[in-house]
Amino acid sequence: MGEPIEIREVKSPKDRMAFIKFPFWLYRHDPYWVPPLISERKEFFDPNRHPFYKHAEVALFLALRGGQVVGTIAGIINYRHNEFHQDRTGFFGCFEVIEDYAVAERLLAAARDWVKARGMDRLRGPMNFSTNEECGLLVDGFDSSPVVFMTYNPPYYADFLERFGFEKAMDLWAYALSTAGIQPDGTGLPPKLLRVVESVRRRLDDVTIRTVNMRDFDGEVERFKTVYNSAWQRNWGFVPLTDEEIEHLARGIRAFLDPDLVFIAEANGRPVGVSLSLPDINQALLHVKGRLFPIGWLRYLWDKRKIDILRVFAMGVVEGYRSRGIDALFYYETAKAAISKGYRMGEMSWILENNEMMNRLIRFIGGTVYKTYRIYDLPL
């Protein structure tokens, strides 16, 4: 028999750093894993710096064998989720483990027992920490790196979760769309899309679409918030963002945001739709190894110039303006801007498998599912 497995809740700065750095060891030979910035991870796990903790409880656990960290997991109670959905769901996230089911079993049991002791009747995940952050277990599409704000994991994680008793709750799809053969004026896009765009433009005399105004960044963030918490509210797993969470997200992406790739639809001066696409900075972070300083910054700046993948991160239209083709216009304008800037591929993610309208539109414009992420449930 091997050495016993110890499960220890993170209480000290030393343990928190061990929690943060374990994936760097686990994926040290994996060419597709993208190391996060350690400075960002420190902030993410700091209850005094990340606004999520203001409406949630989070417990971090380490699995150790012979004094060496062999796995991590977080137990999460998101009170805002439970209030919005009127349920008692606990979550797990930050699940990383060596290829040893005995270790995974102990970690999953720790998260299960922790949320159950707090009155939860379901364990759902992985969520890092909610659908507003990174979420989902990669179950298909392991042959490339994740794009910005998407997850990555080894194939054996799904087997471990299912052996423990988890069942699929929902799949999240990532679509790929190549820009090959498409010109900056839109030539080469599917003819059906071009006809739809032309028709929509003739009908939408009360709606204008513009790019984001970075000189009024705070005001634009407010407009995004107005649309986001309205347009997404009926989606499975949705949790409204607080003002502080939206401001935190905006600060995080401002440094690499391209205003030519962010669109706002307005009707009589009121925001009714938003489309936010982000350059895939994971391509620039891949070789930085978690630290920008002292020399990682130079590598980041060099690789940043070569980013050629775009992620359509968020796109939504408020009720009353859906089914009018605004989303088609967003995709059309995004495609034209992306092509003019040299992007070779766009990822549209993530899309709920039951979001029939969005899935139909993306397939209509030529997108194909190339990665699948899964959310699991475990009744308690």
Secondary structure as the mmCIF struct_conf table of DSSP 4:
data_model
#
loop_
_struct_conf.conf_type_id
_struct_conf.id
_struct_conf.beg_label_comp_id
_struct_conf.beg_label_asym_id
_struct_conf.beg_label_seq_id
_struct_conf.end_label_comp_id
_struct_conf.end_label_asym_id
_struct_conf.end_label_seq_id
HELX_LH_PP_P HELX_LH_PP_P1 GLU A 3 PRO A 4
STRN STRN1 ILE A 5 GLU A 9
BEND BEND1 SER A 12 SER A 12
HELX_RH_AL_P HELX_RH_AL_P1 PRO A 13 LEU A 26
TURN_TY1_P TURN_TY1_P1 TYR A 27 HIS A 29
BEND BEND2 PRO A 31 TYR A 32
HELX_LH_PP_P HELX_LH_PP_P2 PRO A 35 LEU A 37
HELX_RH_AL_P HELX_RH_AL_P2 ILE A 38 PHE A 44
TURN_TY1_P TURN_TY1_P2 PHE A 45 PHE A 45
TURN_TY1_P TURN_TY1_P3 PRO A 47 ARG A 49
HELX_RH_3T_P HELX_RH_3T_P1 PRO A 51 HIS A 55
STRN STRN2 ALA A 56 ARG A 65
TURN_TY1_P TURN_TY1_P4 GLY A 66 GLY A 67
STRN STRN3 GLN A 68 ASN A 78
HELX_RH_AL_P HELX_RH_AL_P3 TYR A 79 HIS A 85
TURN_TY1_P TURN_TY1_P5 GLN A 86 GLN A 86
BEND BEND3 ASP A 87 ASP A 87
STRN STRN4 THR A 89 VAL A 97
BEND BEND4 GLU A 99 GLU A 99
HELX_RH_AL_P HELX_RH_AL_P4 TYR A 101 LYS A 116
TURN_TY1_P TURN_TY1_P6 ALA A 117 GLY A 119
BEND BEND5 ASP A 121 ASP A 121
STRN STRN5 ARG A 122 GLY A 125
STRN STRN6 MET A 127 ASN A 128
BEND BEND6 PHE A 129 SER A 130
TURN_TY1_P TURN_TY1_P7 THR A 131 ASN A 132
BEND BEND7 GLU A 133 GLU A 133
STRN STRN7 GLU A 134 CYS A 135
STRN STRN8 LEU A 137 ASP A 140
BEND BEND8 ASP A 143 SER A 144
TURN_TY1_P TURN_TY1_P8 VAL A 148 PHE A 149
TURN_TY1_P TURN_TY1_P9 PRO A 155 PRO A 155
HELX_RH_AL_P HELX_RH_AL_P5 TYR A 156 PHE A 164
TURN_TY1_P TURN_TY1_P10 GLY A 165 GLY A 165
STRN STRN9 GLU A 167 SER A 178
TURN_TY1_P TURN_TY1_P11 ALA A 180 GLY A 181
TURN_TY1_P TURN_TY1_P12 PRO A 184 ASP A 185
BEND BEND9 GLY A 186 GLY A 186
TURN_TY1_P TURN_TY1_P13 THR A 187 GLY A 188
BEND BEND10 LEU A 189 LEU A 189
HELX_RH_AL_P HELX_RH_AL_P6 PRO A 191 ARG A 203
TURN_TY1_P TURN_TY1_P14 ASP A 205 ASP A 206
STRN STRN10 VAL A 207 THR A 211
HELX_RH_3T_P HELX_RH_3T_P2 MET A 214 ASP A 216
HELX_RH_AL_P HELX_RH_AL_P7 PHE A 217 ALA A 231
TURN_TY1_P TURN_TY1_P15 TRP A 232 ARG A 234
BEND BEND11 ASN A 235 ASN A 235
TURN_TY1_P TURN_TY1_P16 TRP A 236 GLY A 237
HELX_LH_PP_P HELX_LH_PP_P3 PRO A 240 THR A 242
HELX_RH_AL_P HELX_RH_AL_P8 ASP A 243 ARG A 254
TURN_TY1_P TURN_TY1_P17 ALA A 255 PHE A 256
HELX_RH_3T_P HELX_RH_3T_P3 PRO A 259 LEU A 261
STRN STRN11 VAL A 262 ALA A 267
TURN_TY1_P TURN_TY1_P18 ASN A 268 GLY A 269
STRN STRN12 ARG A 270 PRO A 279
TURN_TY1_P TURN_TY1_P19 ILE A 281 ILE A 281
HELX_RH_AL_P HELX_RH_AL_P9 ASN A 282 LEU A 285
TURN_TY1_P TURN_TY1_P20 LEU A 286 GLY A 290
TURN_TY1_P TURN_TY1_P21 PHE A 293 ILE A 295
HELX_RH_AL_P HELX_RH_AL_P10 GLY A 296 LYS A 304
TURN_TY1_P TURN_TY1_P22 ARG A 305 LYS A 306
STRN STRN13 ILE A 309 VAL A 317
TURN_TY1_P TURN_TY1_P23 GLU A 319 GLY A 320
BEND BEND12 TYR A 321 TYR A 321
TURN_TY1_P TURN_TY1_P24 ARG A 322 SER A 323
BEND BEND13 ARG A 324 GLY A 325
HELX_RH_AL_P HELX_RH_AL_P11 ILE A 326 SER A 340
TURN_TY1_P TURN_TY1_P25 LYS A 341 GLY A 342
STRN STRN14 MET A 345 LEU A 352
TURN_TY1_P TURN_TY1_P26 GLU A 353 ASN A 354
HELX_RH_AL_P HELX_RH_AL_P12 GLU A 356 PHE A 364
TURN_TY1_P TURN_TY1_P27 ILE A 365 GLY A 366
STRN STRN15 THR A 368 PRO A 379
#
